[in-house]
């Protein structure tokens, strides 16, 4: 009788453990969004960051030029690199700042496409759950914001990574700011699972191009400089999985760094509104291919064999272009 009870108890514990592991795995898996390419197999994307100021600090002017360039290129979707609402995120799903900084600003027909958004450190100072809520999608169907997720656009996959929880300073020296850490209270476990999920997703990817999007700078000559935590923890995973670009905001500028010690190109598009003119950390001419401490945005044009990026200023002028190619192998 004792042995039967022990066997039953053991089987129950084992089953519970298996269920917990399965549940944990299903919860941790990055959500995936499918986005089709054009009929010719190409893809065109616009990227802007650090923008949400209710039209001030030239946000409206940047948005106007985004509309013009977006129509010219016939963009497929828009990416936001975070700090979507200043100074302290949203107060809730009914915060008028959502419409005042997003819906009423990006009104051009060419910008009525899907927006894929990551969270920045300023977003974490407000009600984070509000930006993640499906309620905002009901207010404006363009809005998609998750902590970390994947956009599968056939020839390219975009891996969006929640970088704010990596930065130690928000936990050890938050100054007078209050951060909304709901959902990541067990920070060590959260980051460990996130890194495993990103690594797994990158390994499984068969896309021709792999791009990672986060808010924080990995390599930057701007005010914030390099973010050592993600260089140490995230960058090795990106390099091991042949990621082509790391795209971020955080520094309020436009920038292209081609590092001497990494095959990845580091691109900053954080000029959506207030810029930090003259706030330069360190410029290494061997690595910094382009640096503009003003406002603007970035575009990507992608085919099976070619990737072209361009940075635009507040007047819609192209400031910098860069391109690279890959061989195309046809199916037999």
PyMOL commands that set and color helices and strands:
alter all, ss='L'
color gray80, all
select helices_A, chain A and resi 2-28+59-73+97-103+109-111+123-125+128-132+134-139+164-166+169-172+187-204+228-233+235-240
alter helices_A, ss='H'
color red, helices_A
select strands_A, chain A and resi 31-34+43-48+77-80+114-117+143-145+149-153+156-160+209-213+245-248+254-258+265-269+288-292+296-302+306-313+318-325
alter strands_A, ss='S'
color yellow, strands_A
deselect
rebuild
show_as cartoon
